[in-house]
């Protein structure tokens, strides 16, 4: 856990978490970016809409944010942690790292 209240994880750690289930995987990229491909289990929630939608999300669920390379998702993870989310993660390297590791990209 870093000082912003979330932990950075690797693509291998995310894959393990997906296999275990019970995960809320949030893609904070733009709609245009998502059209180019996404992690199949991810739910789209563009970063600019996060403050509007955060209240409808479960603060106690395991929540992982990802974006293109990890910068915007780190902002999202910090924002969620600052707003009471207790089990928050950021995918280091984003979908680029996911793809480079050979994991599936869906449409």
C-alpha positions as CSV (number, residue, x, y, z in Angstrom):
1,X,0.0,0.0,0.0
2,X,1.5,3.4,-0.9
3,X,0.8,6.7,0.8
4,X,-2.1,7.3,-1.6
5,X,-4.0,4.4,-0.1
6,X,-3.7,1.9,-3.0
7,X,-1.2,-0.7,-4.2
8,X,0.3,-1.0,-7.7
9,X,0.0,-4.6,-9.1
10,X,1.6,-6.4,-12.0
11,X,-0.3,-8.0,-14.9
12,X,0.5,-11.4,-13.4
13,X,-1.0,-10.3,-10.1
14,X,-4.1,-9.0,-11.9
15,X,-4.5,-12.3,-13.8
16,X,-4.4,-14.2,-10.5
17,X,-7.0,-11.8,-9.1
18,X,-9.3,-12.3,-12.1
19,X,-9.0,-16.1,-11.8
20,X,-10.0,-15.9,-8.1
21,X,-13.0,-13.8,-8.9
22,X,-14.9,-11.2,-6.9
23,X,-13.1,-8.4,-8.6
24,X,-14.3,-5.0,-9.9
25,X,-12.0,-4.2,-12.8
26,X,-12.5,-0.6,-14.0
27,X,-11.1,0.8,-17.3
28,X,-10.7,4.6,-17.0
29,X,-9.7,5.2,-20.6
30,X,-11.8,7.2,-23.0
31,X,-14.5,5.6,-25.2
32,X,-12.3,6.0,-28.2
33,X,-9.4,4.2,-26.5
34,X,-11.7,1.4,-25.3
35,X,-12.9,0.8,-28.9
36,X,-9.3,-0.2,-29.8
37,X,-9.5,-3.1,-27.3
38,X,-9.9,-3.8,-23.6
39,X,-9.2,-6.4,-20.9
40,X,-12.3,-8.6,-21.3
41,X,-13.3,-8.5,-17.7
42,X,-13.0,-4.7,-17.5
43,X,-16.0,-2.3,-17.1
44,X,-15.6,1.1,-18.8
45,X,-15.8,4.2,-16.6
46,X,-13.9,7.1,-18.1
47,X,-11.8,9.0,-15.6
48,X,-13.7,12.2,-16.0
49,X,-16.9,10.4,-14.9
50,X,-15.4,8.7,-11.9
51,X,-16.4,11.5,-9.4
52,X,-20.1,11.2,-10.6
53,X,-20.2,7.4,-10.4
54,X,-18.1,6.6,-7.4
55,X,-21.0,6.8,-5.0
56,X,-22.8,3.9,-6.7
57,X,-19.8,1.6,-6.3
58,X,-19.1,-0.8,-3.5
59,X,-16.4,0.7,-1.3
60,X,-15.6,-2.7,0.2
61,X,-15.1,-4.7,-3.0
62,X,-11.7,-5.4,-4.4
63,X,-11.3,-2.7,-7.1
64,X,-8.6,-2.5,-9.7
65,X,-8.3,0.5,-12.1
66,X,-6.4,0.4,-15.4
67,X,-5.8,2.7,-18.3
68,X,-3.4,2.8,-21.2
69,X,-0.1,2.9,-19.3
70,X,-1.0,3.3,-15.6
71,X,-1.0,7.1,-15.0
72,X,-4.7,7.9,-15.1
73,X,-5.6,4.7,-13.3
74,X,-3.3,5.7,-10.5
75,X,-5.2,9.0,-10.2
76,X,-8.5,7.0,-10.1
77,X,-7.1,4.6,-7.5
78,X,-6.0,7.5,-5.3
79,X,-9.3,9.2,-5.7
80,X,-11.2,6.0,-4.7
81,X,-9.0,5.4,-1.7
82,X,-9.4,9.0,-0.6
83,X,-13.2,8.5,-0.8
84,X,-13.3,5.5,1.5
85,X,-12.5,2.5,-0.8
86,X,-10.6,0.0,1.3
87,X,-9.2,-2.5,-1.2
88,X,-7.9,-0.5,-4.2
89,X,-5.3,-1.4,-6.8
90,X,-3.7,0.2,-9.9
91,X,-2.4,-1.9,-12.8
92,X,1.2,-0.9,-13.4
93,X,1.8,-0.3,-17.1
94,X,-1.9,-0.5,-18.0
95,X,-3.3,-2.3,-20.9
96,X,0.0,-1.9,-22.8
97,X,1.7,-4.1,-20.2
98,X,-1.2,-6.5,-20.3
99,X,-0.9,-6.9,-24.0
100,X,2.9,-7.1,-24.0
101,X,2.6,-10.0,-21.4
102,X,0.5,-11.9,-24.0
103,X,-2.9,-11.6,-22.2
104,X,-6.1,-11.4,-24.1
105,X,-7.5,-8.1,-25.4
106,X,-11.2,-8.1,-26.2
107,X,-13.3,-5.7,-28.2
